[in-house]
Amino acid sequence: MSKSDGTSVGTTNTQQASFVKYASLNEKGFFAALQDAGFPDMSRNPLAGFVFQGLVTSTSNNNNNNGGVGVMLDTFEQAIDTAAKTRKLFLCHAITINSTDGDEEEEDATVGLSLKGFQQMGVHFLGMSDDDHNGEAMFPMVRAAIKTVPMANSSSMRSLLVRSMLDAEAFARYNKNKTGFMDESELLAFSFALVILCQVFNDVIAEDNLNEEGLTRKTFSSALKRIGVACLERTLQGQFMDSVYNRTDRDDSGSISFPEFVKAGMSLIYPVTHHSYICTITGYPGWSELAAAPATCETTAQLVQRLSSLNTGDIVLMQDDKGAMGQFINFSLNTPWSHASVVVRRSPLCGQSPHQKTEELLRAYPFRRTAHQFCSPGYCRCFDDTTGDFAPSKLTGLGHVGLLESTGEGIHLYDLAHRLFESGAKPWTSIAIARLHNAPGRDDTERINSFIQSVRGGIYTVAKDEIKAAISYHKRDNSYSNSNDKLQDNDNSQDFPQGARGSDDFCASIVQRFYHHMGWVDQSRPFNSVMPSDFDVFAEAQTARTGLGISIRTCPIELLEEKGWLGTLELVTCPDLNAQLPLKLPKKKK
């Protein structure tokens, strides 16, 4: 810096201190600074974003002037302290391979933490054993949160509680390399996550002043929001509150303890069991053509060939592990699939004014207007009377492959290729296909079109608590379940909510209605009891075969005898494919 007369001006100690006081690190800078301090690179860990945002929130709470934009000095110093303690624990419990050549100068190789070592480390981490350093905890704040659990009244019970919290699912969540041994950077992600969750849990409990033993329904929602999960009370009018809260309350105590909050919170943030299941699906990690960058004539032709093989009745399942509805459906039903749509071989459609029906519905249900999309030639093919390719699509020869789908944007018939791979509409985490085999009448154009004409331009479900009722239908035992979460004999006498039927529906329900219209299923099961996971009819058998300890439960749909059958899933894309979506394709030749 220089004055106007050219003389140099240096910063004073006070000015430097002021800068340090108010400066903050962005995500890239934080992990770089942590690495410069001698700790492993965490920037590519799947939980890196969660860790950074958690530390930013901590900074914001401690520094009202920060505005939540980065990690400030005091929080960074705390992070260094956490990293140093984590290193000590890692070196104490990691498996090492001794030098075999007798060379005293050659150091032993550190392999990492096994599951058993991870659990032993957890007991040490929290000082839960009275023999560990005279009961001194590396992280006393976390230990104090554990000790609030009523059953944690002895060191042996506390150790048991910690081991149950640090189970195989938790180990897999942090062992991103899937080697069976957790390295130091992965253990560091665990340490940061646990400290962040503990800080949130303690803060919410302290603000409540009514329940010192756990989170209530109201404070549970608040705690989830603070770790980056959407608002339970507001998402779809609170329809997921009961299912998420009941599944989290594993001991039926009526409140959420710290270990329960940790398991549920991290399952919502990073559902590792669902990602593990995705890896078992045929074709993993997906269609290689989608990962080609840039797309070539050869890869484009291969993609067109795959899509051309789809037929009416094939099911397209989607995973969304970032959006609010996706997270809550995935957690409530312990399934990766939160959305379903159905392939239809389309033919020209015409008749009826495209907007008259929709406008009447939106006037009756104005809360749907914000997200709804009106039918238009560049958006959907609901009223498209042409036979050729979809004009906005750069792929050719796929004009006959449509996708019938219900979302917040409404009920529409889309061009499948453009909707999933070119439009950039919604970045699904994973996509899979369940092909329908030997279904009669799937080429009956008149029957197909009559259904599309009856639902096109409709709106997403307006029936009160309809999704809640569908989730309730699926209650059954699983690895998370408790006495609040039992299968109730799939009670078909249950009254399911009805909206403006024929004009509103949610995703899986409209697919089931289409199947009934085509004569493939009967009405023995309420259409709106079906959820996306129910089209993954071999999920339970597949997870049992893997031997990975994964438990995916469904209430599979049942097709009528000699009316076809759904096959095992075929994976289209998942995060491990690194698909380049939306596709960047060359323009069509005129």
Secondary structure, 3 states (H helix, E strand, C coil): CECCCCCECCCCHHHHHHHHHHCCECHHHHHHHHHHCCCCCCCCCCCHHHHHHHHHHHHHHHCCCCCCCCECHHHHHHHHHHHHHHHHHHHHHCEEECCCCCCCCCCCEEEEECHHHHHHHHHHHHCCCCCCHHHCCCCHHHHHHHHCCCCCCCHHHHHHHHHHHCCHHHHHHHCCCCCCCECHHHHHHHHHHHHHHHHHHHHHHHHHCCCCCCECHHHHHHHHHHCCCCCCCCHHHHCCHHHHHHHHCCCCCCCECHHHHHHHHHHHHCCHHHHHHHCCCECCCCCHHHHCCCCCHHHHHHHHHHHHCCCCCCEEEEECCCCHHHHHHHHHHCCCCCEEEEEEECCCCCCCCCCHHHHHHHHHCHHHCCCCCCCCCCCCCCCCCCCCCCCCCCCCCCCCEEEEEEECCEEEEEEHHHHHHHCCCCCCCEEEEEEEECCCCCCCHHHHHHHHHHHCCCEECCCCCHHHHHHHHCCCCCCCCCCCCCCCCCCCCCCCCCCCECCEECHHHHHHHHHHHCCCCCCCCCHHHCCHHHHCCCHHHHHHHHCCCCCCCCCCCCCCCCCCEEEEEEEEECHHHCCCCCCCCCCCCC
